[in-house]
Amino acid sequence: MLLDLAPQHLKERRLAKKTKKTVRREWTPADLRTLKKHSKDRTPVAKISKEMKRTVGALRQKALVLGVDLGHQR
């Protein structure tokens, strides 16, 4: 007679993790003023991103549409 010695956590079937649902937020006039102010103050994009809770890509795209410079960093 053989005994199954594998731990219980290895026997359970692994399920794929659920991805977060994308939440889209409109740009408010206050958001636009904040973005323009940070542009003028030359604030780093990563810092703006954390403060506004938006991705760096979203900030850069909106700045491009508005014709505002956020600075170029490699």
C-alpha positions in Angstrom: 0.0 0.0 0.0 1.4 3.4 -1.0 0.8 6.5 1.0 0.3 9.9 -0.6 2.9 12.1 1.1 2.4 15.3 -0.9 1.4 18.3 1.2 -2.2 19.4 0.9 -1.2 22.8 -0.6 0.4 21.0 -3.5 -2.7 18.9 -4.2 -5.0 21.9 -4.5 -5.6 23.2 -8.0 -4.1 26.7 -8.5 -6.4 29.3 -9.9 -5.3 32.3 -12.0 -5.2 35.6 -10.2 -8.0 38.0 -11.2 -6.8 41.2 -12.8 -7.8 44.6 -11.6 -10.7 46.2 -13.4 -9.6 49.3 -15.3 -11.1 52.4 -13.8 -11.2 55.4 -16.0 -11.5 58.9 -14.5 -12.4 62.0 -16.4 -9.9 64.9 -16.2 -11.5 67.7 -14.1 -10.6 71.4 -14.5 -8.7 71.1 -11.2 -6.7 68.2 -12.5 -5.7 70.2 -15.6 -4.7 73.2 -13.5 -2.6 70.9 -11.3 -0.9 69.4 -14.3 -0.1 72.8 -15.8 1.2 74.1 -12.4 3.5 71.1 -12.0 4.7 71.6 -15.6 5.6 75.2 -14.8 7.4 74.1 -11.6 9.3 71.3 -13.4 8.1 68.7 -10.9 9.3 65.1 -11.8 6.6 63.1 -13.6 6.8 60.2 -11.1 6.1 62.5 -8.2 3.1 64.1 -10.1 1.9 60.6 -10.9 1.8 59.6 -7.2 0.1 62.8 -6.1 -2.6 62.7 -8.8 -3.0 58.9 -8.7 -2.6 58.6 -12.5 -0.1 56.7 -14.5 3.0 58.4 -15.9 1.7 57.5 -19.4 -1.7 59.1 -18.7 0.0 62.3 -17.6 2.4 62.4 -20.5 -0.5 61.8 -23.0 -2.7 64.6 -21.5 0.3 67.0 -21.4 0.9 66.2 -25.1 -2.8 66.9 -25.9 -2.7 70.2 -24.0 0.7 71.2 -25.5 2.3 71.3 -22.0 5.9 70.2 -21.5 6.5 67.7 -18.7 10.2 67.4 -19.5 12.0 64.5 -21.2 13.8 62.0 -19.0 15.4 58.8 -20.3 
